[in-house]
Amino acid sequence: MTVSRAARVLLMTGSLAVVLGTSACSFSGIPVIPKDHCKTVPADSSEADIRADGQAGPLTPSGPIRIPVEPGTTQFTSGFGERWGALHQGVDLAGPVGTKILAALDGIVVKSGTASGFGHWIVIDSNVDGKPVSTVYGHMFADGLHVREGQQVRSGDHIADIGNDGGSTGPHLHFEYWEGGRLQGGTAVDPQTKLGDLNAQAGGAPAAPHSGDNVQLAAASRSTADCAGFGIAGAGELASGIVPPEFEEPIRKAGGVCPEIDSPLIAAQLEQENGFRWGAGAPVSSTGAMGPAQFMPGTWATWGKDYDGDGKADPNSIDDAVLSQAHFMCALHQDVTGMIGAGKATGDPVELTLAAYNAGPGAVQQYGGIPPYPETQHYVPKIMKARAKFTNPNSTGRFIPSQSANGQVVNAAREYLGTPYVWGGGGTGGPSGGGFDCSGLTSYAVFAASGGKTTLPRTSEQQWTVGVEIPINDAQPGDLVFGSWGPGGPGHVGIFAGNGQMVHAPTTGDVVNVAPLQSGMKARRMT
């Protein structure tokens, strides 16, 4: 990291594994490392110094659960279980846009913002008799979110308003109850087993039947089944086992300093800056940048703090460097947001923050955006792309990856029905440039459904070389189907959805949709 043009430097150690194609890129997979299921609230969830604003605090035991709306304001419209050929992981309560949504349990808000499928969501982590539980609230509009990440809430607090965002068929609250933590890949449970008959309490159609006291989704949905990051805002976004073990806890803490700078971004920076090297033997750049976060001495004098409690601020200490990096990044984000508001810079605030970290905020203001320095022009997009491989797939929204992924490929793609076709758009991290092209959609769906274990090449021609060809009549949901054949191979790819249908991103001017198979299509199975 540097803060002046003269000191700009880019270390190429620990280079990122990126699979490049002809129209866009996809990234190396997230290693899914199964661990013990999260059954007890972790001791570190009570750390009070996680956030810069001091809002985080002890995850104390919650009081009794309550329904997430005021009685009589909604209609119970859909229950937990199989629905439209997919698993409905919660219950739906329909009501007018603006109807109050209430916290069902005491806890800490760990997600409040955009999410695939939901449009916007809130996730609250709670301590229920010593056991970790997450409640999920979905389909709100942006202006219907009334809590921020890191905020403590009490059962009955007004946290949001009913909306009609994302994959929604009408204004309603989608509500989920997760034992073991939503971001930790726990187990979805029918909320009615905890709340009683929602029909009687909220009104509406007869309650959907459920069996037993613990109606669960397939256990294979646990892709990061441990307690990492539970109860700490910003900590659950980091994929399990993706960074060196000694870095994992500090990076998770760093993700909670401010909501704009998440832990995957911090991890991608650390890999780029010094390849996760630390300690007295960590390389020092030719310009004097030090430690895992490559702080220049002058910047360290201002921002370096003692976070490991040894009585000194050491740029080669993991805790000191990573948490100082996070606080500095959050301050830079404030700076560039102010520049944007004042009309002195344009661009994505996170990208401008990375540019300020590399080249200095003065350079961002001088050029009104990302400076035209080759190093900075390379640094920013590389880290933004690398962010995807460090991201916990459970943290992005409604879709939950599965260890038995083939059928889940369809569900992953369906999350983006209606998304515009953009040539060269999309990849393992989801849409880019506002949408997907055909192979960008399949790259995302296969990657997401496998929990990050399977990364496809980027183009339809390259994807045809993966897996095994099967007769089109033997295709199963989740297999890829290829058409528009030319001398170089298939010019189009989609995802077989059953009954002669596919999910695909068709062409310019169209959107991701479900359509009949095209004549002459062939099928391949990726797993």
N, C-alpha and C positions, 0 to 999 in steps of 0.2 A: 504494500500500500504506500502511496505517496500523497502529499498534499500540496505539491508545487510542480510546475512544469519541469523544472530542472531535476527534480528528484523522481520523475516518473520511471517506473520499472515494472516489468511483468515477469514473474518467475514461472517457468514452464514445468517445474517439478510437479509430480503427481498429476500428470495430464489426464484429461477426462476421456473416457472411452465413449466415443460418439460414432454411431453408424450413419454414414452419409449416403444419400441417394441423389437422384437427378433433380428433384423438385423441392425437397425439404429435408428434414432430418429426424431421426428418432434416436433415443438414448438407451444406454445399457440398462438392464433390468435391476429392480430393487431386490436384493436377496431377501427372501422371506425365511426367517429363522424362527421356527416354532419354539416357544418357551412355555413355562407353566402358565395356565390360565389365571387371569387376574381375579383372585378370590377375596383378598383383603385390601383395605385402603392402604397404600404405601406410606411409609413414615415420612418421606420427603414431600408429600402433598401438602404439608402444613407450613412449608417455608414461607415466611412473610416478606422476603426481600426480592421476590421474583420480578415484580413489575416496577418500573420507574415511578409510577404514580402512587405506589404504596397501597393499591386496592386489594391485592391478594392477601389472604390471611389463612388461618387454620381452617381445614375442612372438617368442621365439627359435625357430630351426628345430626342428621336431619330429623325434624319433627314428622308427624303423620303426613302421608301423601293425600292430595286432594285432586279433584278433576281440574284440568287445565283451562277451564272456562267458567264463567258465572252460570249457575243453573238457569235453564230456560232460554239461553241466548243462542243455542246452536241445535242442530239436528244430527243425531248419530246416523251416518250414511253408509259406512263401510267398515267391516271388521278385519281382524288379523288373519292371515293365511293365504291360500291360493286365490289369485284373482287375475283374470285375463291372461292365464298361462304363466304367471310369474308370482313370486312370493311377495305379498303385501306385508311389510314388516311393522305395521302399526295400525292405528284406527283413524278414521276420518270423521271430523265434526264440522258440518257445514253451517255457515252463518254469513251475514252480510260483511262486505269489506269494511274493516274498521272495528269489528267486534273485538273486545278485549281478550287477549291470551294471557293466562296466569301461570306462574311457575308452579309445577306440581310438587316440588320438593325444595327444601333448602339446599343451597350449593353454590358453586362457582361457575360462572359462564366461561366456557372454554372455546366456544365458537359462536360468532355472531356476524354473519355476512353472507356473501354469495356462496352458492353450492350447486353442483350439478343436480338436475332433476327437481330440486326444491325451489330453484330461483334464489331464495334466501332461506337461511335456517338459523336456529339457535340450538346449541348443545350445552346442557348444564350437568356437571359432574357432582355427584352427591355421595355422602357417607350414610348408608342405610344399615344400621346395626353393625357397623364395622365392615360392611361389604360395599365395594364400588358399584355404583349405579349411574347410568347416564339417562337423561330424558331428552328427547329430540322434538323440536317444533319446526314445521316446515311450511313453505309456500307463501311466506310473508313478502310484501313489497319492501324495498329498501327503506322507505320512510315509515314502515311499520315496525322497525326494530327499535326497541327502547332501552336496551341494555348493551353494554360494551364488554368485550373480552376482558376477563380478570375481575369483573364485578361480582361481589357476593349478593345473592338474592335469598329471599325467604319465600316459603310456600305461600301462594296467594298474591305475590307481587305482580303488578302489571308489567310484563316483559315485552309484549309485542301486540300487534293487531292482525286479525285475519286478513289474508290477501288472496291473490289468485295468480301467483307467479310460478314460473317453471312449468313442469309437466303436470298441469292442473286442469281439471275438467269443470271447475267452478269454484267460487270462493269457499275455502274451508281451511281448517287446521288439520294437518297430518301430525299425529302424535305417536312417538315410540318410547319404549322402556327397554333399556339394555342392561343386563347383568354382566358385570365384568368390564364395562366401559365401552362406549361407542367407538371412540378413536383407537381403542386398544384391541378391537376385533372381538368383542365379547359375544353374548348371545341375546338376540332379540326375543322378548317375552310378550305375550298378549297382554296389553295394558289392563284388560278387563279382569285378569286374575289378580291384579293389584288394586284396581279402583272399584270393582263391582260392576253392576249392570249400568253401562253408560246410557242405555236407552231410557232407563228410569230416571237417571240424574240429569241428562242433557236433553232428552227428547229425541224422537225420531223413530225409525223403523225398528223392528225387533232385533235384539242383539244377535250378531252372527255367532253360531255355536263354536265352541272350542273344547278340546279334550284335555283333561288333566289339569294340574295346577301350574304347569310350566310349559306352555306351547312354544317350542323353539324352532328357529331356523336350523338348517343343516349345520352341523358342527364344522364342516369344511369352510364356512364363511369366516372362521377365525384366522385371519392372515397375519395379524401381529398380536397374538394372544398373550400379552404380558401387561404389566401395570405401568410401563414406561410412559411418563408424562401425565398420568391420571391426576386430575384435580389441579393442574397447573396450566393456566391460559398460555397458549403458544407452544406448549411442550409436546403435544400429541401429534403435531404435523410431521415430525421427523420419523422416517421409516426405522424400524427396529433392526439393529445390527449393521447398519449401512456405514457408520463411521467407526474409527478405532475406539475400543471400549473406554479408554481413558478420556475421550472427548465427548461421549454421549451425554452424560449428565450436564456438563457445562453448556453444551449446545442447546439442550432442551431448556435450560434456565434462560439462556440468551434469547430464545424465541418468545419469552414472556416479558421482555423489557418494554416493548411497544408493539401494538398489533400490526403495524405496517411492515416490520422486519421479522420474518418468520425464521424458524430454526433451519428449514431446508436451504434458505438463502444464505444464512450464516455458514452452514456446512459447505456449500458450493464455493463460497469465498475462501474458506480455510484450505480447501483442497487446491484451489488455484494459487493462493498466495504462497504457501510454503509446504504443500503436500502433507499437512497434518504433522509436520516435524516440530519438535519443541525441546525445551531443556537447553542446558549450556552448550550442547553441540549442534543446536539448530543453525542452519546456514544464515549468514547475514549478507544482505545484498551489497552490490558494489556501491550503492548510495547510502548504506548504513541502516536499511530497514531491518527490523529485528523480530524474531519470534514467529509463532504460528500465524499471527495476523499481520506480520510485516509492518509494524509501527515504525515510523521515523522518530528519532529521539525527541525532536521538538513537539511532535504530536503526543507522544507518550507522556511527556512532562505535564501536559494539560489533561489528558484523558485516562492515563494509566492509573488504575486503582488496585488496592489489595482486596481481592475477592476470595482468596483461599485462606485468609486468616493467619498468615505466617508473619505479619507485621511489616511486610515490604511489598511494594508494587513492582512486579518482575515481568517484563515483556515476554520472557521465555516460559513463564508459568501458564499452564493451560487455562485454569480458572481466571487468572488475572487478565490474560490476553483476550480470551473469548468474550467475557462479560464486558470488558472495556471496549472491545470491538462493537458489541451490540449497542452499548450506550452511545458510542460515537456515531454509529450508523443511524440510530434514532434521531440524534441531534441533526445530522446531515439531512435526514428526511424532512425534518421541520424546516430547515433552511431552504431546501429546494421547493417545498410546498409554498413557502412564502414568496419565492421568486415567481412561481407559476401564478399565484394570486395577484402579484403586482405586475404581471405582464412582462417580466424580465426573462422568462424562460418558458419553453414549451416542451411537452413530452411526458412520458410515463414517469410518475414520481419515484418509483423504485429504481427504474433504469437511471434516472438522473442522480439518485442517491449513490448508486454504484460508481457512476462517473465522478461524482464529487469525492468519493473515497479514494479513487485511483488518481485523479488529476487535480483535485482540490475544488472546493465550492466556488472560488473566485473564477476558475476556468469555465465552470458551468454558466455562471452569470455573464462572463465576458462574451461567450459564444451563444448565449440564449438557449442552451441545450447541451447535448453530449459534445464535448470538444472534438475537433477534427484531428486529434492526435491518433496515429495508427494504433498505438498501444491501447488507448482507452476505447477506441472503436472496436477493437478485438475483445477487450476485457468484458465489457458490458454484456454483449449477446452470449458470450460463452458461459458466463455465470447464470444468466437467465435460463439458458437451455439446460444447464447442469442441475438446476434447482429441481427439475422433475424427477431425477433419479434418486434424490434424497427425500422425496415426499412420500409420506405414509398414504397409501391409496385409500385407507378408511377415512381420511380427513377431508376429502374433497366433495362429499355430498351423499346423495341417496344410494348410489350403487355400492354394493359390498362385494369384493372379490371372493372367489371360491377356489379351493384346491382342486376341485373337479370342474375345470373351467370351460369346457366346450360349450355347454348350453348357456353359460353366463356371458359369452361373447355377444349374443343377441341382446341380452338385457343391457349390457354396457353401451352398445350402439343405440338402443332405444332411448337412452337418457338424452340423446341429442337430436331426436326427431324435431324437424322444423329449423335446424341450424343451417344457415346459408352455405351453398357450395362456394368454396374459394380455391382456385387453382393453387396448388402447392401448400394448402392450408392443413394444419393438424399434424399430429404425431403422438407419441406416447404420453405427452403431457396434456392432451386434449386439443381443443381447437386453437388455431392461431390465425392472425390476420382477420378474425371475425368468423371463421368457419373451418370446413374440412373439404379436401378433395377425396376421391374414392379410396385411395390407398392410405391417406391420412386417417380416415375413419377406421379402416380395418387395423391399422397400426395401433391406434388408441384402444380399440375394443379388445384385441387379443392381449395387449399388455395389461390393461386394467383387469380383465377377467382372470388372468393368471396371477394376480397380486404382484405384478412386476417381474415375473420370472421369464416371460417369453417376449422377446423383442424381435419384430419382423423387420426385414429391409424396407426401405421407404416406398419404392414404386411397385405398381402392379406387376410389371415384368419380373422384378426381383422376387416379389412374394410368391410368384408361381414356382420358384425353385425350392421353396421350403415345404416340408411335410411330405405327404404322399398323395398321389392322385387316386381318387375313388370314382366309381361310376356315378354320374349325376343322379341316377335313380336311387342310389344308396346314401345320398347326402343327408346329414342330420343337422338340426339347428346348431349353429356355431361354426360349421364348416364354411370355408371361403369358396365363392363361386366366381369364375373368371369368364369374361367375354370380350367382344370387340377385338377380335384377333387380327394381328398384323404380322409383318415380317419379324418384328422384334419380340413378339409374344402378345399377351393380353393387354389391351388398352384400358380395361375396366375391371374392377373387383368389387364384390359386395359380400354380404354375410347371409348365408342361407337361414331363413327363419321358419321353415316348414311350410307345408301345403302349397308348394310351388312359388313361395314368396321370398324376397330378400330385403334386407335393410341396406341401403346404399346412399352415397352422395352422388347424384346423377351427373349434373353438368352445370355450367355457368347459367345463372338466372333461376336455378332450382334450389331445393332444400333437401336435407337428409329426410328420406321417407321410406315407406314400405311399398314395394312394387313387385309385379310378377317377374319371374326369371326371364332373361332375354334368350332368344333363340341361339343355339350353338354354345351355350355356356358349359364349362367344365368345372369340376369340384376338386378341392384339395382339403385334406384334414391336417391341421397344424399340430395337433397333439396326439 
